[in-house]
């Protein structure tokens, strides 16, 4: 074996060990999720619940990378202070996970007509999946208790899409 070849093999071994360490502790994933979270644009969001109208601000997860990121690796303050609107362009049926999320979240599922038809509580878990019974156009993630504290209830509240 030539000295140059030995250096290449040793360097490759060190890179693989470093990559293995990062994969094990999840930091490389958090870097990716944090970057995607940072690229979400903040936009106005309006929810109507009975006689009350809530003018809010939300980060919009419009790309598949942003949608995969959601609140993964977010700080406690970001979870407390941020709403995320997942915009899927058309009605889909999918599920959400809480693998790298620090705190419980509420998630509201919204039909294409703006009707909030399901609100679920999601707990941090490496394996649990959360989704409504039926397709949805948008989903809104918020800290646990957010919707209840404002009287926003499934079946009676609406996302006013044109108001965004």
TORLOPA-560512 format. One record per atom (N, C-alpha, C): residue number from 1; residue in three letters; chain; atom name; x, y, z. Coordinates in pm, whole numbers, plus 50000, padded with zeros to 5 digits. Each point is the difference from the previous one (the first is absolute). Layout:
BEGIN
   vokol   ketor   lopa   gumar    east   north      up
     NUM     ala      A      CA       X       Y       Z
...
This chain:
BEGIN
   vokol   ketor   lopa   gumar    east   north      up
       1     unk      A       N   50085   49884   50000
       1     unk      A      CA   49915   50116   50000
       1     unk      A       C   50090   50123   50000
       2     unk      A       N   49968   50098   49914
       2     unk      A      CA   50080   50122   49992
       2     unk      A       C   49962   50094   50114
       3     unk      A       N   50092   50090   50038
       3     unk      A      CA   49969   50093   50109
       3     unk      A       C   49877   50087   49968
       4     unk      A       N   49986   50045   49876
       4     unk      A      CA   49885   50083   49961
       4     unk      A       C   49870   49924   50014
       5     unk      A       N   50001   49872   49962
       5     unk      A      CA   49881   49916   50010
       5     unk      A       C   49963   49979   50147
       6     unk      A       N   50098   49979   50084
       6     unk      A      CA   49977   49979   50143
       6     unk      A       C   49938   50126   50064
       7     unk      A       N   50047   50117   49959
       7     unk      A      CA   49945   50126   50052
       7     unk      A       C   49854   50013   49956
       8     unk      A       N   49970   49966   49874
       8     unk      A      CA   49862   50006   49950
       8     unk      A       C   49910   49906   50078
       9     unk      A       N   50044   49879   50024
       9     unk      A      CA   49920   49903   50074
       9     unk      A       C   49978   50048   50143
      10     unk      A       N   50105   50052   50064
      10     unk      A      CA   49988   50049   50137
      10     unk      A       C   49905   50120   50007
      11     unk      A       N   50010   50090   49903
      11     unk      A      CA   49912   50117   49996
      11     unk      A       C   49855   49956   49980
      12     unk      A       N   49977   49907   49908
      12     unk      A      CA   49866   49949   49976
      12     unk      A       C   49945   49934   50127
      13     unk      A       N   50082   49926   50070
      13     unk      A      CA   49956   49936   50124
      13     unk      A       C   49959   50105   50104
      14     unk      A       N   50078   50107   50012
      14     unk      A      CA   49966   50106   50095
      14     unk      A       C   49869   50070   49960
      15     unk      A       N   49981   50024   49872
      15     unk      A      CA   49877   50064   49952
      15     unk      A       C   49880   49910   50031
      16     unk      A       N   50014   49870   49976
      16     unk      A      CA   49891   49908   50027
      16     unk      A       C   49968   49993   50149
      17     unk      A       N   50102   49999   50083
      17     unk      A      CA   49978   49999   50145
      17     unk      A       C   49930   50128   50044
      18     unk      A       N   50043   50113   49947
      18     unk      A      CA   49936   50128   50034
      18     unk      A       C   49855   50001   49953
      19     unk      A       N   49975   49952   49879
      19     unk      A      CA   49864   49995   49948
      19     unk      A       C   49914   49905   50083
      20     unk      A       N   50056   49889   50042
      20     unk      A      CA   49926   49905   50084
      20     unk      A       C   49962   50067   50131
      21     unk      A       N   50091   50073   50060
      21     unk      A      CA   49972   50069   50126
      21     unk      A       C   49890   50103   49984
      22     unk      A       N   50003   50074   49893
      22     unk      A      CA   49896   50101   49977
      22     unk      A       C   49866   49934   49973
      23     unk      A       N   50001   49888   49925
      23     unk      A      CA   49874   49932   49971
      23     unk      A       C   49940   49944   50128
      24     unk      A       N   50084   49954   50091
      24     unk      A      CA   49952   49942   50124
      24     unk      A       C   49938   50104   50090
      25     unk      A       N   50060   50118   50011
      25     unk      A      CA   49944   50100   50091
      25     unk      A       C   49896   50090   49932
      26     unk      A       N   49979   49984   49870
      26     unk      A      CA   49895   50074   49930
      26     unk      A       C   50035   50143   49964
      27     unk      A       N   50121   50046   50031
      27     unk      A      CA   50031   50141   49978
      27     unk      A       C   49996   50037   49852
      28     unk      A       N   50041   49909   49912
      28     unk      A      CA   49995   50034   49857
      28     unk      A       C   49855   50017   49956
      29     unk      A       N   49908   49921   50055
      29     unk      A      CA   49859   50017   49966
      29     unk      A       C   49949   50133   50054
      30     unk      A       N   50036   50033   50124
      30     unk      A      CA   49955   50127   50056
      30     unk      A       C   50052   50118   49919
      31     unk      A       N   50121   49993   49952
      31     unk      A      CA   50052   50107   49914
      31     unk      A       C   49910   50017   49878
      32     unk      A       N   49961   49889   49940
      32     unk      A      CA   49915   50003   49881
      32     unk      A       C   49862   50055   50034
      33     unk      A       N   49939   49954   50111
      33     unk      A      CA   49866   50046   50039
      33     unk      A       C   50002   50147   50040
      34     unk      A       N   50104   50043   50071
      34     unk      A      CA   50012   50140   50042
      34     unk      A       C   50011   50092   49878
      35     unk      A       N   50076   49956   49900
      35     unk      A      CA   50013   50079   49877
      35     unk      A       C   49866   50012   49930
      36     unk      A       N   49927   49889   49988
      36     unk      A      CA   49869   50003   49935
      36     unk      A       C   49902   50088   50077
      37     unk      A       N   50001   49992   50133
      37     unk      A      CA   49913   50084   50085
      37     unk      A       C   50031   50147   49975
      38     unk      A       N   50129   50034   49992
      38     unk      A      CA   50041   50139   49981
      38     unk      A       C   49957   50055   49864
      39     unk      A       N   49981   49913   49900
      39     unk      A      CA   49961   50048   49867
      39     unk      A       C   49850   50019   49983
      40     unk      A       N   49922   49959   50100
      40     unk      A      CA   49854   50019   49990
      40     unk      A       C   49967   50148   50011
      41     unk      A       N   49927   50051   49902
      41     unk      A      CA   49957   50140   50004
      41     unk      A       C   49888   50016   50101
      42     unk      A       N   49999   50115   50067
      42     unk      A      CA   49892   50030   50093
      42     unk      A       C   49894   50080   49927
      43     unk      A       N   49875   49957   50015
      43     unk      A      CA   49888   50065   49932
      43     unk      A       C   49883   50015   50096
      44     unk      A       N   49907   50093   49968
      44     unk      A      CA   49880   50012   50082
      44     unk      A       C   49912   49876   49986
      45     unk      A       N   49928   49969   50106
      45     unk      A      CA   49911   49885   50003
      45     unk      A       C   49874   50045   50075
      46     unk      A       N   49883   49974   49944
      46     unk      A      CA   49876   50040   50063
      46     unk      A       C   49913   49878   50025
      47     unk      A       N   49954   49986   50125
      47     unk      A      CA   49909   49892   50037
      47     unk      A       C   49874   50063   50057
      48     unk      A       N   49886   49951   49953
      48     unk      A      CA   49871   50046   50049
      48     unk      A       C   49942   49888   50086
      49     unk      A       N   49964   50033   50123
      49     unk      A      CA   49941   49904   50093
      49     unk      A       C   49877   50064   50062
      50     unk      A       N   49884   49963   49951
      50     unk      A      CA   49876   50063   50047
      50     unk      A       C   50001   50147   49964
      51     unk      A       N   49974   50085   50099
      51     unk      A      CA   49996   50145   49977
      51     unk      A       C   50139   50063   50007
      52     unk      A       N   50101   49922   50032
      52     unk      A      CA   50136   50054   50016
      52     unk      A       C   50084   49972   49877
      53     unk      A       N   50084   50096   49967
      53     unk      A      CA   50096   49985   49890
      53     unk      A       C   50139   50025   50057
      54     unk      A       N   50090   49908   49972
      54     unk      A      CA   50137   50009   50050
      54     unk      A       C   50095   50032   49885
      55     unk      A       N   50065   50115   50007
      55     unk      A      CA   50104   50038   49903
      55     unk      A       C   50133   49958   50061
      56     unk      A       N   50062   49900   49940
      56     unk      A      CA   50122   49940   50053
      56     unk      A       C   50110   50007   49896
      57     unk      A       N   50118   49959   50041
      57     unk      A      CA   50113   49986   49907
      57     unk      A       C   50047   49856   50009
      58     unk      A       N   50038   49943   49886
      58     unk      A      CA   50046   49861   49998
      58     unk      A       C   50116   49987   49902
      59     unk      A       N   50089   49911   50033
      59     unk      A      CA   50101   49958   49902
      59     unk      A       C   49929   49906   49905
      60     unk      A       N   50032   50008   49870
      60     unk      A      CA   49934   49916   49901
      60     unk      A       C   50097   49894   49951
      61     unk      A       N   49961   49875   50023
      61     unk      A      CA   50077   49885   49950
      61     unk      A       C   49942   49962   49865
      62     unk      A       N   50061   50052   49894
      62     unk      A      CA   49946   49980   49866
      62     unk      A       C   50076   49895   49920
      63     unk      A       N   50129   49982   50029
      63     unk      A      CA   50079   49902   49926
      63     unk      A       C   50001   49867   50075
      64     unk      A       N   50034   49893   49933
      64     unk      A      CA   50004   49870   50066
      64     unk      A       C   50105   49998   50112
      65     unk      A       N   50111   50071   49982
      65     unk      A      CA   50103   50006   50104
      65     unk      A       C   49948   50075   50123
      66     unk      A       N   49931   50110   49980
      66     unk      A      CA   49943   50075   50111
      66     unk      A       C   49892   49919   50070
      67     unk      A       N   49918   49930   49922
      67     unk      A      CA   49894   49918   50058
      67     unk      A       C   50059   49885   50081
      68     unk      A       N   50107   49941   49954
      68     unk      A      CA   50066   49892   50075
      68     unk      A       C   50061   50054   50129
      69     unk      A       N   50045   50125   49998
      69     unk      A      CA   50065   50059   50117
      69     unk      A       C   49900   50036   50108
      70     unk      A       N   49896   50075   49965
      70     unk      A      CA   49904   50043   50101
      70     unk      A       C   50070   50055   50123
      71     unk      A       N   49963   49952   50117
      71     unk      A      CA   50060   50043   50126
      71     unk      A       C   50115   49909   50045
      72     unk      A       N   50050   49913   49913
      72     unk      A      CA   50110   49913   50041
      72     unk      A       C   50120   50086   50041
      73     unk      A       N   50055   49969   50114
      73     unk      A      CA   50118   50067   50056
      73     unk      A       C   49977   50147   50032
      74     unk      A       N   49874   50044   50002
      74     unk      A      CA   49970   50139   50037
      74     unk      A       C   50025   50020   50149
      75     unk      A       N   50029   50122   50038
      75     unk      A      CA   50019   50032   50142
      75     unk      A       C   49864   50008   50069
      76     unk      A       N   50002   49994   50131
      76     unk      A      CA   49876   50014   50076
      76     unk      A       C   49933   50135   49972
      77     unk      A       N   50079   50105   49987
      77     unk      A      CA   49945   50133   49971
      77     unk      A       C   49936   50004   49861
      78     unk      A       N   50063   49937   49902
      78     unk      A      CA   49942   49997   49865
      78     unk      A       C   49867   49926   50002
      79     unk      A       N   49993   49889   50072
      79     unk      A      CA   49875   49925   50009
      79     unk      A       C   49893   50085   50069
      80     unk      A       N   50035   50068   50106
      80     unk      A      CA   49905   50082   50075
      80     unk      A       C   49949   50119   49917
      81     unk      A       N   50087   50060   49920
      81     unk      A      CA   49969   50127   49934
      81     unk      A       C   49966   49991   49851
      82     unk      A       N   50001   49880   49942
      82     unk      A      CA   49988   49987   49855
      82     unk      A       C   49884   49910   49961
      83     unk      A       N   49932   50037   49893
      83     unk      A      CA   49905   49911   49932
      83     unk      A       C   50065   49961   49869
      84     unk      A       N   49974   49878   49955
      84     unk      A      CA   50045   49959   49866
      84     unk      A       C   49878   49959   49920
      85     unk      A       N   49983   50060   49883
      85     unk      A      CA   49896   49962   49905
      85     unk      A       C   50063   49912   49893
      86     unk      A       N   49955   49876   49993
      86     unk      A      CA   50046   49907   49896
      86     unk      A       C   49908   50016   49881
      87     unk      A       N   50056   50037   49887
      87     unk      A      CA   49923   50026   49878
      87     unk      A       C   50033   49891   49899
      88     unk      A       N   49902   49910   49975
      88     unk      A      CA   50024   49886   49912
      88     unk      A       C   49948   50021   49858
      89     unk      A       N   49952   50117   49965
      89     unk      A      CA   49951   50035   49865
      89     unk      A       C   49869   49935   49959
      90     unk      A       N   49971   49881   50050
      90     unk      A      CA   49873   49933   49974
      90     unk      A       C   49976   49902   50115
      91     unk      A       N   49879   49946   50006
      91     unk      A      CA   49971   49908   50110
      91     unk      A       C   50083   49871   49986
      92     unk      A       N   50057   49960   50111
      92     unk      A      CA   50082   49879   50006
      92     unk      A       C   49961   49923   50126
      93     unk      A       N   50049   49879   50011
      93     unk      A      CA   49987   49926   50125
      93     unk      A       C   50139   49955   50039
      94     unk      A       N   50047   50050   50113
      94     unk      A      CA   50132   49966   50050
      94     unk      A       C   49996   50006   50152
      95     unk      A       N   50112   49966   50062
      95     unk      A      CA   50008   50003   50145
      95     unk      A       C   50123   50079   50042
      96     unk      A       N   49998   50046   50124
      96     unk      A      CA   50109   50079   50058
      96     unk      A       C   50065   49919   50111
      97     unk      A       N   50130   50025   50023
      97     unk      A      CA   50069   49934   50111
      97     unk      A       C   50064   50105   50089
      98     unk      A       N   50042   49956   50118
      98     unk      A      CA   50058   50091   50100
      98     unk      A       C   50136   49948   50046
      99     unk      A       N   50077   49948   49908
      99     unk      A      CA   50125   49933   50035
      99     unk      A       C   50101   50090   50070
     100     unk      A       N   50021   50120   49952
     100     unk      A      CA   50101   50089   50057
     100     unk      A       C   49936   50129   50052
     101     unk      A       N   49882   49990   50059
     101     unk      A      CA   49929   50116   50051
     101     unk      A       C   50000   49994   50152
     102     unk      A       N   50030   50113   50065
     102     unk      A      CA   50020   50006   50145
     102     unk      A       C   49874   50004   50084
     103     unk      A       N   49890   50043   49943
     103     unk      A      CA   49879   50023   50080
     103     unk      A       C   49876   49955   49922
     104     unk      A       N   49893   49976   50074
     104     unk      A      CA   49873   49964   49936
     104     unk      A       C   49952   50114   49911
     105     unk      A       N   49933   49963   49894
     105     unk      A      CA   49944   50097   49905
     105     unk      A       C   49853   49968   49976
     106     unk      A       N   49926   50101   49957
     106     unk      A      CA   49867   49980   49943
     106     unk      A       C   50015   50017   49850
     107     unk      A       N   49919   49926   49926
     107     unk      A      CA   50000   50014   49856
     107     unk      A       C   49856   50004   49952
     108     unk      A       N   49969   50100   49920
     108     unk      A      CA   49867   50016   49942
     108     unk      A       C   50009   49965   49852
     109     unk      A       N   49904   49919   49954
     109     unk      A      CA   49997   49958   49860
     109     unk      A       C   49886   50075   49932
     110     unk      A       N   50029   50053   49880
     110     unk      A      CA   49910   50092   49933
     110     unk      A       C   49968   49949   49860
     111     unk      A       N   49871   49995   49968
     111     unk      A      CA   49954   49961   49866
     111     unk      A       C   50027   50112   49900
     112     unk      A       N   49985   49971   49872
     112     unk      A      CA   50024   50099   49894
     112     unk      A       C   49908   50120   50011
     113     unk      A       N   49881   49981   50061
     113     unk      A      CA   49907   50112   50015
     113     unk      A       C   50031   50085   50124
     114     unk      A       N   50106   49966   50074
     114     unk      A      CA   50040   50077   50117
     114     unk      A       C   49947   49947   50132
     115     unk      A       N   49913   49901   49997
     115     unk      A      CA   49941   49945   50123
     115     unk      A       C   50102   49918   50079
     116     unk      A       N   50017   50036   50127
     116     unk      A      CA   50087   49923   50089
     116     unk      A       C   49917   49881   50048
     117     unk      A       N   50032   49881   49950
     117     unk      A      CA   49916   49884   50028
     117     unk      A       C   50058   49906   50105
     118     unk      A       N   50125   50018   50039
     118     unk      A      CA   50059   49915   50103
     118     unk      A       C   50111   50077   50071
     119     unk      A       N   50007   49985   50131
     119     unk      A      CA   50111   50054   50080
     119     unk      A       C   50048   49887   50090
     120     unk      A       N   50128   49969   49992
     120     unk      A      CA   50059   49892   50078
     120     unk      A       C   50111   50052   50088
     121     unk      A       N   50024   49933   50111
     121     unk      A      CA   50116   50025   50086
     121     unk      A       C   50107   49899   49960
     122     unk      A       N   50121   50047   49978
     122     unk      A      CA   50112   49912   49964
     122     unk      A       C   50104   50006   50112
     123     unk      A       N   50042   49885   50046
     123     unk      A      CA   50102   49989   50104
     123     unk      A       C   50133   49961   49938
     124     unk      A       N   50112   50051   50051
     124     unk      A      CA   50130   49958   49949
     124     unk      A       C   50015   49849   50007
     125     unk      A       N   50044   49941   49890
     125     unk      A      CA   50014   49855   49992
     125     unk      A       C   50088   49965   49880
     126     unk      A       N   50086   49902   50013
     126     unk      A      CA   50080   49959   49885
     126     unk      A       C   49921   49917   49899
     127     unk      A       N   49880   49953   50038
     127     unk      A      CA   49929   49909   49910
     127     unk      A       C   49855   50037   49969
     128     unk      A       N   49935   50078   50083
     128     unk      A      CA   49857   50030   49980
     128     unk      A       C   49978   50083   49875
     129     unk      A       N   49889   49973   49931
     129     unk      A      CA   49959   50077   49883
     129     unk      A       C   49861   50058   50027
     130     unk      A       N   49978   50123   49953
     130     unk      A      CA   49876   50070   50026
     130     unk      A       C   49941   50050   49869
     131     unk      A       N   49871   49977   49981
     131     unk      A      CA   49932   50049   49882
     131     unk      A       C   49850   49989   50019
     132     unk      A       N   49924   50076   49923
     132     unk      A      CA   49854   49997   50012
     132     unk      A       C   49941   49885   49919
     133     unk      A       N   49871   49980   50018
     133     unk      A      CA   49928   49904   49917
     133     unk      A       C   49954   50076   49876
     134     unk      A       N   50077   49994   49896
     134     unk      A      CA   49963   50065   49876
     134     unk      A       C   50106   50098   49951
     135     unk      A       N   49990   50036   49875
     135     unk      A      CA   50098   50091   49940
     135     unk      A       C   49983   50143   50049
     136     unk      A       N   50106   50078   49987
     136     unk      A      CA   50000   50140   50042
     136     unk      A       C   50090   50080   49907
     137     unk      A       N   49977   50131   49994
     137     unk      A      CA   50075   50091   49913
     137     unk      A       C   50112   50068   50077
     138     unk      A       N   49972   50041   50124
     138     unk      A      CA   50096   50068   50086
     138     unk      A       C   50003   49933   50136
     139     unk      A       N   50108   50021   50073
     139     unk      A      CA   50008   49962   50141
     139     unk      A       C   50067   50117   50072
     140     unk      A       N   49956   50024   50122
     140     unk      A      CA   50058   50108   50081
     140     unk      A       C   50052   49939   50130
     141     unk      A       N   50132   50010   50022
     141     unk      A      CA   50060   49951   50124
     141     unk      A       C   50021   50117   50095
     142     unk      A       N   49971   49974   50128
     142     unk      A      CA   50016   50101   50105
     142     unk      A       C   50033   49929   50131
     143     unk      A       N   50045   50077   50097
     143     unk      A      CA   50028   49942   50132
     143     unk      A       C   49873   49935   50054
     144     unk      A       N   50017   49902   50086
     144     unk      A      CA   49886   49932   50060
     144     unk      A       C   49912   50100   50074
     145     unk      A       N   49869   49990   49978
     145     unk      A      CA   49904   50089   50066
     145     unk      A       C   49968   50126   49924
     146     unk      A       N   50071   50027   49891
     146     unk      A      CA   49982   50125   49926
     146     unk      A       C   49855   50017   49951
     147     unk      A       N   49947   49900   49932
     147     unk      A      CA   49867   50013   49941
     147     unk      A       C   49892   50007   50108
     148     unk      A       N   50010   49914   50100
     148     unk      A      CA   49901   50000   50109
     148     unk      A       C   49999   50133   50074
     149     unk      A       N   50117   50058   50023
     149     unk      A      CA   50007   50125   50075
     149     unk      A       C   49932   50116   49926
     150     unk      A       N   49980   49986   49872
     150     unk      A      CA   49935   50105   49921
     150     unk      A       C   49857   49963   49959
     151     unk      A       N   49956   49884   50043
     151     unk      A      CA   49865   49956   49963
     151     unk      A       C   49990   49955   49856
     152     unk      A       N   50110   49962   49941
     152     unk      A      CA   50002   49949   49862
     152     unk      A       C   49972   49850   50007
     153     unk      A       N   49882   49961   49946
     153     unk      A      CA   49957   49860   50009
     153     unk      A       C   49980   49940   49862
     154     unk      A       N   50033   49872   49992
     154     unk      A      CA   49979   49930   49873
     154     unk      A       C   49852   50000   49964
     155     unk      A       N   49973   50013   49871
     155     unk      A      CA   49862   49999   49953
     155     unk      A       C   49933   50136   49999
     156     unk      A       N   50051   50096   50078
     156     unk      A      CA   49935   50132   50006
     156     unk      A       C   50094   50114   49959
     157     unk      A       N   50129   49974   49996
     157     unk      A      CA   50097   50107   49966
     157     unk      A       C   50042   49987   49853
     158     unk      A       N   50047   50113   49947
     158     unk      A      CA   50042   50004   49859
     158     unk      A       C   50133   50076   49987
     159     unk      A       N   50083   49951   49910
     159     unk      A      CA   50117   50072   49955
     159     unk      A       C   49953   50087   49885
     160     unk      A       N   50017   50132   50011
     160     unk      A      CA   49957   50090   49892
     160     unk      A       C   50116   50013   49904
     161     unk      A       N   49995   49924   49894
     161     unk      A      CA   50113   49987   49909
     161     unk      A       C   50029   50128   49925
     162     unk      A       N   49901   50068   49950
     162     unk      A      CA   50023   50122   49925
     162     unk      A       C   50061   50111   50085
     163     unk      A       N   49983   49988   50133
     163     unk      A      CA   50051   50102   50091
     163     unk      A       C   50149   49984   50027
     164     unk      A       N   50062   49889   49959
     164     unk      A      CA   50143   49980   50023
     164     unk      A       C   50071   50099   49918
